[in-house]
Amino acid sequence: MRIAIVGTGYVGLVSGVCMSDFGHDVVCVDSDAAKIDRLRAGQVSIYEPGLDDVVARNVRAGRLSFTTDLAEATEDAQAVFIAVGTPTRRGDGHADLSYVDAAAKAIAKTITSYTVVVTKSTVPVGTNRRLREIIATENPEADFDVASNPEFLREGAAIEDFMKPDRVVIGVESERAAEIMSEVYRPLYLRDFPIVITDIESAEMIKYAANAFLATKITFINEVAALCERVGADVKEVAKGIGLDGRIGNKFLHAGPGYGGSCFPKDTKALARIGQEHASPMQIVETVMKVNDEVKRRMVEKLRDLCDDSFRGKTVTVLGVTFKPNTDDMRDAPSLTIVPTMIGGGAQVRVVDPQGRREGEALLPGVTWHDDPYEAAEGADLIVLLTEWNEFRALDLPRIAASMAKPRIADLRNVYHRQALWDAGFTNCAFNGR
Ligand code: UDX
């Protein structure tokens, strides 16, 4: 089967590459010529474990190619995926659909035989119907259907999530489109992964509801963590105790410095907007967004407490600034709130992050970047474990404590045992919710 993917950002690239690994002929299109040149040379511009190997394997097998020419890509393609960005529009919190609309218009002009135009980008409910109008207006002759096929890929585990999904969601409005979409995902059917085929609006809604629910779950435990600190409970124990209830589940119950990344902040905002527009306010989601901002502020207060109530003149070593481990993504990372507040308060901040520097240099002005946590800790007044990269999970704690001006640590991801920190010499330590 021949498939075209429009947009070689995170979602488009992972989806296209994995579909070629299913055995389909996939052409990935992007208007950014430099990006396409790099991909042709085998250079994957995002950090995603395992992706470059899958790219190389499928390019070698002749199933995967890259182009800037949309018409060349969509020629004979039975399914054309739109996977361009939908950033939050400045000012009003709406998803910016200009890239999606432009892609639909461009695709419309190239349709010569029956094609399913599939939206992978996360778009507000109703967008796929609107895209159908756009395509029909642009090319009245076009024989096509639209379909919604939201992605549920976690950065850092995207290949695994694509190849072994919890479910695939497909929204269609014709049998013909359902057949083509089933063919795209046939390798998954054969291995019994659940495929939910539904109407278009439900598929669009599933994506927002899933992300909003997960953001709610994280925010719930983050708020419980704050209360745990007050009453002398341990949020790790509480999460374990509630997570064993099958109805609750133990995932996404790790207290942290607030959720970030490319999806949760943007999608919660968009869902709240959709609710307002339809006079059906999403009050829980609105509160979740507010509480998530408070969580970040609470982290700053915790750090300030540890610094004897003032950041002025303190040297703080921050371990991990990406929004989560195994990614170089800094979008809406809690570090972008926490680090500048410390600098504003007069701290000198040193940062160690295995992948964050490339993006982070522009976003975190005024910090100094270090490769080695031990070197970065020398003479510091406080260590903050902000993102739980594996590199930071088994540090030689006594060595670090001994090299600091004042051995103080804030373990905002609850990686370490209190006793281990004490034994190492961190008499002054703070956790998150314990
Ligand atoms: C998410 C969804 O998981 C994915 O299905 C969707 O398609 C895109 O958004 P991603 O943004 O890559 O994926 O990250 P995820 O692993 O879900 O983590 C999101 C944020 O929540 C991170 O900032 C992470 O640190 C935080 N988090 C997650 C917690 O603070 N505690 C948890 O228990 C889980």
Residues whose N, C-alpha, C, O or C-beta is under 5 A from the ligand:
A	BS01	UDX	E151 F152 L153 R154 E155 I218 F252 L253 H254 G256 G258 Y259 G260 G261 S262 C263 F264 F323 K324
